[in-house]
Amino acid sequence: MTMNKDNMFIQCVSGIGACFILAVTYVSSLYVWTVRYREPRDHPATIRRRFISAFCMLFVSPLFVWISINQDVLNKVGLLQIMGLRLSGSFSALIFPAILTVILFAGPLAVLVYDGMFFLIFNKRYLTLCLRSLHWQRNYAVAPLSEEFTFRACMMPILSQFMSTKIAILVCPWFFGVAHLHHLMDKISNGCNMAEAVTVS
């Protein structure tokens, strides 16, 4: 009994440690460029370099899952299926989040309709400008997809080994929050005092 508790404790610590290191690795991959280049985060060259980092993390993040997951489970199910990348259930996995997103943003969408701006998103010229914008690509495509891949698809299987799925769903966002504490440095370098920077971050 004690042996099982010890094993569970070791598995829990190693799993949380793996998720923490994965979060730090993800953020570090974005900031590795600042060692050599000094452009601000919204500079086109910085955005392009960070796209490279996000692409590289698509290969690095699954390594954490591969190392952390029980090898018997890995051999039986497969790495991609463990990370939720499978055809079965994909319809509901696409539809339900889309419905929830519409519900979540019902207020802002109603304001856009009221202001007459909603139908602008169907304007071909507007769409073309958005799709060509590096800021739009970063904010609405690359960042969300790479973050969800790392902080959801790769972390959830690691956490689910030693806690229930419901608890893992609640714990997973904490790593995402910790990963964004690096904004402290940005705020302090822009003149914020430490207390304000900590509170906002």
N, C-alpha and C positions, 0 to 999 in steps of 0.2 A: 504493500500500500504506500509506504514512504517512498519507495523507489519510483512508483508511478507519479507521485506528487513532485518528486525531484525532476523527473523527466519532463513533466508538464511545465514546471517552472523554467527549466532550461530552454524548452521549445518556445515558451512565451517570450522570454528575454531575447532569445536569438531572433525571433520573428519581428518583435518591435524594433530591435536593433537594425535588422535588415531594411525595414521600412524607413527608419530614420536616415540610414546611410543612403538609401535610394532617393529620398527627398533632397538631401544635401547634394548628392551627385547631379540630380536634375538641375538644381539652381546653379551649382558650380559650372555646369556645362555652358550656361548662358553667360556667366561672368568671366570665363576663362579668357575671352577676347579682350577684356579691359586691361589685362596685363600689358598688352602691346598697343592697343588702340584706345584713344581717349574720347571718342565721340559719345554724345548723349544717347540714351536708349531709343529715342525716336528718330535718330539719324538713319537714313536708308541703308548705309553700309552696316550699321549695327544690327538692324532688323534682318538683313540678309545673312549675316554671320550667325545670328541666333536661330535662323531657320535651319542652318547646317547642324547646330547643336541639337535642335529638336528632332531632326532626322536621325542623327546618331543615337539619340536616346531610345528610338524605336527598336534598336538592336541591343542596347545596354540594359534597359529595364527588364526584358524577359530573362536575362541571365540571372537576375536576383530571384525570380520565380523558380527557375530551373535549379538553382543551388538550394533554395529554401524548402521546396516541396518534397514530400516523401517520394522516393524513387519508385516504389511499387505503384503508387497512385499515378505518377508521371508516365510510367510504362503502360499502364492500363488505359488511361484516358487520353493522354497527349497534352503537350504544352499549350497549344492554341485553344483547345477546348477548356482547359483549366482556367485560361484567361478570359473565357466567355466569347471567343471568336469561333462561332459555329453556326451552321445553317438552321438547326432546330431551335425554334423559339425566336428566330430573328425578326419575324413579322411583329410580334408583340413587343419585342425589344426596341423596335423603331417607332411603332404607333403610340404606345403609352407615354414614353418620354416627350414625344411631340405634343400630345394632348396636355400633359402636365405643364409644358413650357408655355403653351398658349394660355392656360389658366393662370399661371404665375405672372405672365406679362399682360393680362387682360386690361389692367388699368392703363399702362402706357400705350397699348394698341388702341384703346378707346379714344385716348387723347389724340393720337395720330389721325384717326378717322375723323374726329371732330374738327381738327385743324386743316383737314384736307391733304395731309402729308402721306397718309397711308398708301395711296395708289401710286405715289412716286416710286415706291420699291418695284413696281412693275414697268417703270419707264426704262426702255432699252438703253438710252444714253446714261442714265443714272446707274443702272446695273453694271454697264461697261466700266464706268469710272470707278465704281466700288471694287470690282474684280481686279482692276489694274493697280489699285492702291496697295502699297506694302503694308500700311497701317491697318487697312481693312482685312487683308489676308492674315496678318498677325492676330488681330483682335477677334476675328470671327471664324477662322479656320485653323491655322497652325497651332496657336496657343491652346484653344479649347480641346482640340483632338489629341495633341501630345500630352496635355495635362491629364485628360481623362484616361488615356492609355496608361500613363505611368502611375497616377494616383488612384485609379480605380481598377483597371483591368489587371495591373501587376501587383498592387498591394492587397486587394481583397482576397485572392487565393492564399497569400502568405498569412494574413490575419485569421482567415477562416479555419486554419488548421488547429488553432487552440482556443477559439472563441466562437460563439454562435454567429450566424450570418447577421442577425439583427444588431448585435453588439459591434460586429465588424463594420457595419454600415455607419454606425455612430462614431466609431474610433477613426476610421479612414480619413475623414475631413480634417482631423487634428493635424495630421502630417502635412496636408495641403496648407493649413494655416501656418505651421512652423516653417514651411518652405518659403512663405512670403514675408517672414521676419527680416529678410535681407533688405526690404524697403526701408528699414531703420536707417541704414547707411545713406540711402538716397536722401531721406528727409533731413538727416543731420547735416549732410554736405550742402543741402539747400537752405540751411540757416535755422532749422527747427531745433528747439532745445530738447534734451534727452527725454524729459518727462512727457512732452507733447508727442514726440516721435514714437515712444513706446506705446502710449495710449492709442494713437491712430493706427499703428501697425498691428 
